[in-house]
């Protein structure tokens, strides 16, 4: 299993991206939290991942910085 960290910030950050990451294994790529907003696409691109390759999305809770 591989862990790709896309962001580590909290809801009020301006200099980094909100907490979210991708777990990858032979079954696919699993996004855990979206980090909030469309900056996710930029973070995926920086990590060499395409949004089309995401298999499942897990949202840990309903705060705006996780959806």
C-alpha positions as CSV (number, residue, x, y, z in Angstrom):
1,X,0.0,0.0,0.0
2,X,1.2,3.5,-0.8
3,X,0.3,6.7,1.0
4,X,0.3,10.0,-1.0
5,X,-0.2,13.1,1.1
6,X,-1.9,15.8,-0.8
7,X,-2.4,18.3,2.0
8,X,-1.7,18.7,5.7
9,X,-3.3,22.0,6.7
10,X,-6.4,22.8,8.7
11,X,-9.5,24.7,7.6
12,X,-7.9,28.2,7.9
13,X,-4.6,27.7,6.1
14,X,-3.5,30.0,3.3
15,X,0.0,28.6,2.4
16,X,-0.7,24.9,2.1
17,X,-3.6,22.6,1.2
18,X,-6.2,21.2,3.6
19,X,-5.7,17.7,4.9
20,X,-6.3,15.0,2.4
21,X,-4.5,11.9,1.0
22,X,-4.7,9.0,-1.4
23,X,-4.2,5.4,-0.4
24,X,-3.2,3.2,-3.4
25,X,-3.0,-0.6,-3.7
26,X,-3.6,-3.2,-6.4
27,X,-7.4,-2.5,-6.1
28,X,-7.2,1.2,-6.9
29,X,-6.7,4.7,-5.6
30,X,-8.7,5.7,-2.6
31,X,-9.1,9.4,-1.7
32,X,-9.5,10.2,2.0
33,X,-11.1,13.6,2.4
34,X,-11.1,16.1,-0.5
35,X,-9.4,19.0,1.2
36,X,-12.2,21.4,0.2
37,X,-12.5,23.3,-3.1
38,X,-11.1,22.6,-6.6
39,X,-7.5,22.9,-5.4
40,X,-7.7,19.1,-5.2
41,X,-7.1,18.9,-8.9
42,X,-3.9,20.9,-8.6
43,X,-2.7,18.7,-5.7
44,X,-3.5,15.5,-7.6
45,X,-1.6,16.8,-10.7
46,X,1.4,17.7,-8.5
47,X,1.4,14.1,-7.1
48,X,1.2,12.6,-10.6
49,X,-2.3,11.3,-10.2
50,X,-5.4,11.9,-12.3
51,X,-8.9,12.4,-10.8
52,X,-10.1,9.8,-13.2
53,X,-7.9,7.2,-11.5
54,X,-9.7,7.6,-8.1
55,X,-11.7,4.5,-7.3
56,X,-13.4,5.5,-4.1
57,X,-13.7,8.7,-2.0
58,X,-14.0,8.5,1.8
59,X,-15.2,11.6,3.8
60,X,-14.3,11.4,7.5
61,X,-16.7,14.1,8.6
62,X,-18.8,16.9,7.1
63,X,-16.6,20.0,7.6
64,X,-16.0,22.1,4.6
65,X,-12.2,21.4,4.6
66,X,-12.9,17.7,4.2
67,X,-15.5,17.6,1.5
